[in-house]
Amino acid sequence: MKLSEFIQVSKGGITFLVVLVAVTGFLSNPLAISRILYIVPLAVAGTLASFSASIMNNLYDMDIDGKMHRTSYRQNIVNAGNKKALTGIALAFLIVSMLLSYFLINYLTSIFIFLGFLSYFVLYTVILKRRTTWNIVIGGIAGSFPALAGWAAVSGNISITALFIATLVFMWTPTHFWSLASYRSEDYKSADIPMLPSVVGIETGYTWIMVNTVILIVFSLLPLFFIIFNMSVIFHVGIVYYILAVISDAYLAYRMLVIHRTHYAPAQFKSAFIFSNFYLLILLISIWFVVL
């Protein structure tokens, strides 16, 4: 298997996001600088666990990947000929991830990393994905555990800031994936996956995207409200976050409104999906400046 094919089957993009969320949780901890070396085993363990979950996801979905244009390339990479080898690799990655996080960091970080694996592969892929339109909503919790793992890697506990970052990723997930599912609606219908927009229709799906986006925007600004109303600061996210969150939220709202103005054009759903990636990237990286 070529390196490019391995990156595809292990979903390098998702792994990048997982590590980014974990690093953000780590750097948001006031003790981060004094424990900065812990970020290395955290990133390695998170990467291996994410690789493992993604490979297992692809193995489980072998029967439907060929039915979707977006994932059809996988049938040339994951097949009966290498199924056992990939399963062994995935399990080895998971075991090494658990050992690294447990012995080089702490047990709580190891638990959160393992819960991230379980929630993506077992909860989302096996239990929810093919059964309910709530698949990506409930399954979105998989993206939350890295934030808790990151904070726990520093101090061995959790905090309101860590829970805020975890919930921010959780709230972002439906807006992100429903936008994808809206312009790839036929893909999900072909594979008989009940992603919300392909089940209820594009217009109704858009309404749900807007509802979730409004909740996401309000939630992302929650730390700012605490400052405005002179309440005690319980979110350790920093001034850079406040500034970029306002700007990013405004543009996210604009991108969503454009979809309605263009009568639900697939290209606009695609644009919203692409920007949602940058939206989360901006918010997460902005939190890194809290350590300065």
C-alpha positions as a Markdown table, in Angstrom:
| # | Residue | x | y | z |
|---|---|---|---|---|
| 1 | Met | 0.0 | 0.0 | 0.0 |
| 2 | Lys | 1.3 | 3.4 | -1.0 |
| 3 | Leu | 1.8 | 6.2 | 1.6 |
| 4 | Ser | -0.9 | 8.3 | -0.2 |
| 5 | Glu | -3.3 | 5.3 | 0.0 |
| 6 | Phe | -2.6 | 4.8 | 3.7 |
| 7 | Ile | -3.3 | 8.5 | 4.4 |
| 8 | Gln | -6.6 | 8.1 | 2.6 |
| 9 | Val | -7.6 | 4.9 | 4.4 |
| 10 | Ser | -6.6 | 6.3 | 7.8 |
| 11 | Lys | -8.4 | 9.6 | 7.0 |
| 12 | Gly | -5.5 | 12.0 | 7.5 |
| 13 | Gly | -7.9 | 15.0 | 7.5 |
| 14 | Ile | -9.9 | 13.6 | 10.5 |
| 15 | Thr | -6.7 | 12.7 | 12.3 |
| 16 | Phe | -5.4 | 16.3 | 11.8 |
| 17 | Leu | -8.6 | 17.6 | 13.4 |
| 18 | Val | -8.5 | 15.1 | 16.3 |
| 19 | Val | -4.9 | 16.2 | 17.1 |
| 20 | Leu | -5.8 | 19.8 | 16.7 |
| 21 | Val | -8.6 | 19.6 | 19.2 |
| 22 | Ala | -6.4 | 17.7 | 21.6 |
| 23 | Val | -3.6 | 20.2 | 21.4 |
| 24 | Thr | -6.1 | 23.0 | 21.9 |
| 25 | Gly | -7.4 | 21.3 | 25.1 |
| 26 | Phe | -3.8 | 21.0 | 26.2 |
| 27 | Leu | -2.7 | 24.6 | 25.5 |
| 28 | Ser | -5.9 | 26.0 | 27.1 |
| 29 | Asn | -4.7 | 24.6 | 30.5 |
| 30 | Pro | -2.9 | 27.3 | 32.5 |
| 31 | Leu | -0.2 | 24.7 | 33.4 |
| 32 | Ala | 0.5 | 23.8 | 29.8 |
| 33 | Ile | 3.9 | 25.5 | 29.5 |
| 34 | Ser | 5.3 | 23.7 | 32.5 |
| 35 | Arg | 4.2 | 20.4 | 31.1 |
| 36 | Ile | 4.8 | 21.2 | 27.4 |
| 37 | Leu | 6.7 | 17.9 | 26.7 |
| 38 | Tyr | 3.5 | 16.0 | 27.4 |
| 39 | Ile | 2.2 | 17.3 | 24.1 |
| 40 | Val | 4.4 | 14.9 | 22.1 |
| 41 | Pro | 3.0 | 11.6 | 23.5 |
| 42 | Leu | -0.5 | 13.2 | 23.4 |
| 43 | Ala | -0.2 | 13.9 | 19.7 |
| 44 | Val | 1.3 | 10.5 | 18.9 |
| 45 | Ala | -1.3 | 8.6 | 20.9 |
| 46 | Gly | -4.1 | 10.7 | 19.5 |
| 47 | Thr | -2.8 | 10.1 | 16.0 |
| 48 | Leu | -2.6 | 6.4 | 16.4 |
| 49 | Ala | -6.0 | 6.0 | 18.0 |
| 50 | Ser | -7.5 | 8.2 | 15.2 |
| 51 | Phe | -5.8 | 6.1 | 12.5 |
| 52 | Ser | -7.1 | 2.9 | 14.2 |
| 53 | Ala | -10.7 | 4.2 | 14.4 |
| 54 | Ser | -10.6 | 5.4 | 10.8 |
| 55 | Ile | -9.2 | 2.1 | 9.4 |
| 56 | Met | -11.9 | 0.2 | 11.3 |
| 57 | Asn | -14.5 | 2.5 | 10.0 |
| 58 | Asn | -13.4 | 1.9 | 6.4 |
| 59 | Leu | -13.3 | -1.9 | 7.0 |
| 60 | Tyr | -16.8 | -1.9 | 8.4 |
| 61 | Asp | -18.1 | 0.3 | 5.5 |
| 62 | Met | -16.5 | -1.8 | 2.7 |
| 63 | Asp | -20.0 | -2.8 | 1.5 |
| 64 | Ile | -21.2 | 0.7 | 1.0 |
| 65 | Asp | -18.2 | 2.8 | 0.0 |
| 66 | Gly | -18.4 | 1.7 | -3.6 |
| 67 | Lys | -22.0 | 3.0 | -3.8 |
| 68 | Met | -21.0 | 6.5 | -3.0 |
| 69 | His | -19.1 | 8.7 | -5.4 |
| 70 | Arg | -17.3 | 10.5 | -2.6 |
| 71 | Thr | -15.9 | 7.2 | -1.1 |
| 72 | Ser | -15.7 | 5.0 | -4.2 |
| 73 | Tyr | -11.9 | 5.2 | -4.3 |
| 74 | Arg | -11.7 | 3.2 | -1.1 |
| 75 | Gln | -12.8 | 0.0 | -2.7 |
| 76 | Asn | -9.5 | 0.0 | -4.5 |
| 77 | Ile | -7.6 | 0.4 | -1.3 |
| 78 | Val | -9.6 | -1.6 | 1.3 |
| 79 | Asn | -10.6 | -5.1 | 0.1 |
| 80 | Ala | -10.8 | -8.7 | 1.1 |
| 81 | Gly | -7.2 | -9.2 | 0.2 |
| 82 | Asn | -5.9 | -6.8 | 2.9 |
| 83 | Lys | -8.7 | -6.8 | 5.3 |
| 84 | Lys | -7.0 | -9.0 | 7.9 |
| 85 | Ala | -3.7 | -7.1 | 7.6 |
| 86 | Leu | -5.5 | -3.7 | 8.1 |
| 87 | Thr | -7.4 | -5.1 | 11.0 |
| 88 | Gly | -4.2 | -6.1 | 12.7 |
| 89 | Ile | -2.6 | -2.7 | 12.0 |
| 90 | Ala | -5.6 | -0.9 | 13.4 |
| 91 | Leu | -5.6 | -3.0 | 16.6 |
| 92 | Ala | -1.8 | -2.5 | 17.0 |
| 93 | Phe | -2.2 | 1.2 | 16.6 |
| 94 | Leu | -4.9 | 1.3 | 19.3 |
| 95 | Ile | -2.8 | -0.8 | 21.7 |
| 96 | Val | 0.3 | 1.3 | 21.3 |
| 97 | Ser | -1.9 | 4.5 | 21.7 |
| 98 | Met | -3.3 | 3.2 | 25.0 |
| 99 | Leu | 0.2 | 2.2 | 26.3 |
| 100 | Leu | 1.7 | 5.5 | 25.3 |
| 101 | Ser | -1.0 | 7.6 | 26.9 |
| 102 | Tyr | -1.2 | 5.5 | 30.0 |
| 103 | Phe | 2.5 | 5.2 | 30.9 |
| 104 | Leu | 3.8 | 8.5 | 29.5 |
| 105 | Ile | 0.9 | 10.7 | 30.4 |
| 106 | Asn | -1.9 | 9.5 | 32.8 |
| 107 | Tyr | -4.8 | 7.1 | 33.0 |
| 108 | Leu | -7.5 | 9.8 | 32.5 |
| 109 | Thr | -6.0 | 10.9 | 29.2 |
| 110 | Ser | -5.8 | 7.2 | 28.1 |
| 111 | Ile | -9.5 | 6.8 | 29.0 |
| 112 | Phe | -10.6 | 9.8 | 27.0 |
| 113 | Ile | -8.6 | 8.7 | 23.9 |
| 114 | Phe | -10.1 | 5.2 | 24.1 |
| 115 | Leu | -13.6 | 6.7 | 24.5 |
| 116 | Gly | -12.9 | 8.8 | 21.3 |
| 117 | Phe | -12.1 | 5.5 | 19.5 |
| 118 | Leu | -15.2 | 3.8 | 20.8 |
| 119 | Ser | -17.5 | 6.6 | 20.0 |
| 120 | Tyr | -16.3 | 7.0 | 16.4 |
| 121 | Phe | -16.1 | 3.3 | 15.5 |
| 122 | Val | -18.6 | 1.6 | 17.7 |
| 123 | Leu | -21.2 | 4.3 | 18.5 |
| 124 | Tyr | -21.2 | 6.2 | 15.2 |
| 125 | Thr | -20.0 | 3.7 | 12.5 |
| 126 | Val | -21.6 | 0.4 | 13.8 |
| 127 | Ile | -24.6 | 1.5 | 15.8 |
| 128 | Leu | -25.9 | 4.9 | 14.5 |
| 129 | Lys | -24.7 | 5.6 | 11.0 |
| 130 | Arg | -27.1 | 3.2 | 9.1 |
| 131 | Arg | -29.9 | 3.4 | 11.6 |
| 132 | Thr | -31.0 | 7.0 | 12.4 |
| 133 | Thr | -30.9 | 10.6 | 11.2 |
| 134 | Trp | -29.4 | 11.4 | 14.6 |
| 135 | Asn | -26.3 | 9.5 | 13.5 |
| 136 | Ile | -24.0 | 12.5 | 13.1 |
| 137 | Val | -25.5 | 14.4 | 16.1 |
| 138 | Ile | -25.0 | 11.7 | 18.7 |
| 139 | Gly | -21.9 | 10.4 | 17.0 |
| 140 | Gly | -20.4 | 13.9 | 17.0 |
| 141 | Ile | -19.3 | 13.2 | 20.6 |
| 142 | Ala | -16.3 | 11.4 | 19.1 |
| 143 | Gly | -14.8 | 14.8 | 18.3 |
| 144 | Ser | -15.2 | 16.0 | 21.8 |
| 145 | Phe | -13.1 | 13.5 | 23.7 |
| 146 | Pro | -9.7 | 14.8 | 22.3 |
| 147 | Ala | -10.3 | 18.2 | 24.0 |
| 148 | Leu | -10.8 | 16.4 | 27.3 |
| 149 | Ala | -7.8 | 14.3 | 26.7 |
| 150 | Gly | -5.7 | 17.3 | 26.0 |
| 151 | Trp | -6.6 | 19.1 | 29.2 |
| 152 | Ala | -6.2 | 15.9 | 31.2 |
| 153 | Ala | -2.8 | 15.4 | 29.8 |
| 154 | Val | -1.6 | 18.5 | 31.6 |
| 155 | Ser | -3.3 | 18.2 | 35.0 |
| 156 | Gly | -5.1 | 14.9 | 35.2 |
| 157 | Asn | -8.6 | 16.3 | 35.5 |
| 158 | Ile | -11.2 | 18.1 | 33.5 |
| 159 | Ser | -12.4 | 21.7 | 33.6 |
| 160 | Ile | -15.1 | 24.0 | 32.3 |
| 161 | Thr | -12.7 | 25.3 | 29.6 |
| 162 | Ala | -12.1 | 21.7 | 28.4 |
| 163 | Leu | -15.9 | 21.0 | 28.4 |
| 164 | Phe | -16.4 | 24.2 | 26.5 |
| 165 | Ile | -14.0 | 23.2 | 23.8 |
| 166 | Ala | -15.4 | 19.7 | 23.7 |
| 167 | Thr | -19.0 | 21.0 | 23.3 |
| 168 | Leu | -17.9 | 23.6 | 20.7 |
| 169 | Val | -16.7 | 20.7 | 18.5 |
| 170 | Phe | -19.8 | 18.7 | 19.3 |
| 171 | Met | -22.1 | 21.6 | 18.2 |
| 172 | Trp | -20.0 | 22.3 | 15.1 |
| 173 | Thr | -20.3 | 18.7 | 13.8 |
| 174 | Pro | -24.0 | 18.7 | 12.5 |
| 175 | Thr | -23.6 | 22.1 | 10.7 |
| 176 | His | -20.4 | 20.7 | 9.1 |
| 177 | Phe | -21.6 | 17.3 | 8.0 |
| 178 | Trp | -25.2 | 18.2 | 7.2 |
| 179 | Ser | -23.8 | 20.8 | 4.8 |
| 180 | Leu | -21.7 | 18.0 | 3.2 |
| 181 | Ala | -24.7 | 15.7 | 3.1 |
| 182 | Ser | -26.8 | 18.4 | 1.4 |
| 183 | Tyr | -24.6 | 18.7 | -1.6 |
| 184 | Arg | -23.9 | 14.9 | -1.6 |
| 185 | Ser | -27.4 | 13.9 | -0.9 |
| 186 | Glu | -27.6 | 11.4 | -3.7 |
| 187 | Asp | -24.5 | 9.6 | -2.4 |
| 188 | Tyr | -26.2 | 8.9 | 0.9 |
| 189 | Lys | -29.4 | 7.8 | -0.8 |
| 190 | Ser | -27.5 | 5.4 | -3.0 |
| 191 | Ala | -25.8 | 3.9 | 0.1 |
| 192 | Asp | -29.0 | 3.9 | 2.1 |
| 193 | Ile | -27.5 | 6.0 | 4.9 |
| 194 | Pro | -30.1 | 8.1 | 6.7 |
| 195 | Met | -28.2 | 11.3 | 6.8 |
| 196 | Leu | -30.8 | 14.0 | 7.7 |
| 197 | Pro | -30.8 | 16.1 | 4.4 |
| 198 | Ser | -31.2 | 13.0 | 2.3 |
| 199 | Val | -34.1 | 11.8 | 4.4 |
| 200 | Val | -36.1 | 14.9 | 5.0 |
| 201 | Gly | -35.2 | 16.8 | 1.9 |
| 202 | Ile | -32.8 | 19.7 | 1.2 |
| 203 | Glu | -35.1 | 22.5 | 2.3 |
| 204 | Thr | -36.1 | 20.9 | 5.6 |
| 205 | Gly | -32.5 | 19.8 | 6.1 |
| 206 | Tyr | -31.4 | 23.4 | 5.6 |
| 207 | Thr | -33.8 | 24.5 | 8.3 |
| 208 | Trp | -32.1 | 22.1 | 10.7 |
| 209 | Ile | -28.7 | 23.3 | 9.7 |
| 210 | Met | -29.7 | 26.9 | 10.4 |
| 211 | Val | -31.1 | 25.9 | 13.8 |
| 212 | Asn | -27.9 | 24.1 | 14.7 |
| 213 | Thr | -25.8 | 27.0 | 13.4 |
| 214 | Val | -27.6 | 29.6 | 15.5 |
| 215 | Ile | -27.1 | 27.4 | 18.6 |
| 216 | Leu | -23.4 | 26.9 | 17.6 |
| 217 | Ile | -22.9 | 30.7 | 17.1 |
| 218 | Val | -24.5 | 31.5 | 20.4 |
| 219 | Phe | -22.5 | 28.9 | 22.2 |
| 220 | Ser | -19.2 | 29.9 | 20.7 |
| 221 | Leu | -19.8 | 33.4 | 22.1 |
| 222 | Leu | -20.7 | 32.2 | 25.6 |
| 223 | Pro | -17.3 | 33.2 | 27.1 |
| 224 | Leu | -17.7 | 36.7 | 25.7 |
| 225 | Phe | -21.1 | 37.1 | 27.4 |
| 226 | Phe | -19.5 | 36.3 | 30.8 |
| 227 | Ile | -17.1 | 39.2 | 30.3 |
| 228 | Ile | -19.7 | 41.6 | 29.0 |
| 229 | Phe | -21.9 | 41.0 | 32.1 |
| 230 | Asn | -18.9 | 41.3 | 34.4 |
| 231 | Met | -19.2 | 37.8 | 35.6 |
| 232 | Ser | -16.2 | 35.8 | 36.8 |
| 233 | Val | -14.1 | 34.5 | 34.0 |
| 234 | Ile | -14.4 | 30.7 | 34.0 |
| 235 | Phe | -13.4 | 30.1 | 30.4 |
| 236 | His | -9.6 | 30.1 | 29.7 |
| 237 | Val | -9.7 | 31.0 | 26.0 |
| 238 | Gly | -8.1 | 34.4 | 25.7 |
| 239 | Ile | -8.8 | 37.7 | 23.9 |
| 240 | Val | -7.7 | 36.5 | 20.5 |
| 241 | Tyr | -10.5 | 33.9 | 20.6 |
| 242 | Tyr | -13.1 | 36.6 | 21.4 |
| 243 | Ile | -12.1 | 38.7 | 18.4 |
| 244 | Leu | -11.9 | 35.8 | 15.9 |
| 245 | Ala | -15.0 | 34.1 | 17.1 |
| 246 | Val | -17.1 | 37.2 | 16.4 |
| 247 | Ile | -15.6 | 37.6 | 12.9 |
| 248 | Ser | -15.9 | 33.9 | 12.1 |
| 249 | Asp | -19.4 | 33.6 | 13.4 |
| 250 | Ala | -20.5 | 36.6 | 11.3 |
| 251 | Tyr | -19.1 | 35.0 | 8.1 |
| 252 | Leu | -20.5 | 31.6 | 9.0 |
| 253 | Ala | -24.0 | 33.2 | 9.3 |
| 254 | Tyr | -23.5 | 34.9 | 6.0 |
| 255 | Arg | -22.5 | 31.7 | 4.2 |
| 256 | Met | -25.6 | 30.0 | 5.6 |
| 257 | Leu | -27.9 | 32.8 | 4.5 |
| 258 | Val | -26.4 | 32.7 | 1.0 |
| 259 | Ile | -27.7 | 29.2 | 0.7 |
| 260 | His | -31.3 | 30.4 | 1.1 |
| 261 | Arg | -30.8 | 33.3 | -1.2 |
| 262 | Thr | -29.6 | 31.0 | -4.0 |
| 263 | His | -32.5 | 28.6 | -3.5 |
| 264 | Tyr | -30.4 | 25.9 | -1.9 |
| 265 | Ala | -27.8 | 25.6 | -4.6 |
| 266 | Pro | -25.5 | 22.6 | -4.1 |
| 267 | Ala | -22.4 | 24.8 | -4.7 |
| 268 | Gln | -23.4 | 27.0 | -1.8 |
| 269 | Phe | -23.8 | 24.0 | 0.5 |
| 270 | Lys | -20.3 | 23.0 | -0.6 |
| 271 | Ser | -18.9 | 26.4 | 0.1 |
| 272 | Ala | -20.5 | 26.4 | 3.6 |
| 273 | Phe | -19.0 | 22.9 | 4.2 |
| 274 | Ile | -15.6 | 24.1 | 3.2 |
| 275 | Phe | -15.7 | 27.2 | 5.3 |
| 276 | Ser | -16.9 | 25.3 | 8.3 |
| 277 | Asn | -13.6 | 23.5 | 8.3 |
| 278 | Phe | -11.8 | 26.9 | 8.4 |
| 279 | Tyr | -14.3 | 28.1 | 11.0 |
| 280 | Leu | -13.4 | 25.4 | 13.5 |
| 281 | Leu | -9.7 | 25.7 | 12.6 |
| 282 | Ile | -9.7 | 29.4 | 13.4 |
| 283 | Leu | -11.5 | 29.1 | 16.7 |
| 284 | Leu | -9.3 | 26.3 | 17.9 |
| 285 | Ile | -6.0 | 27.9 | 17.0 |
| 286 | Ser | -7.1 | 31.2 | 18.4 |
| 287 | Ile | -7.3 | 29.5 | 21.8 |
| 288 | Trp | -3.6 | 28.6 | 21.6 |
| 289 | Phe | -2.7 | 32.3 | 22.2 |
| 290 | Val | -4.1 | 32.0 | 25.7 |
| 291 | Val | -0.7 | 30.6 | 26.8 |
| 292 | Leu | 1.1 | 33.8 | 25.7 |
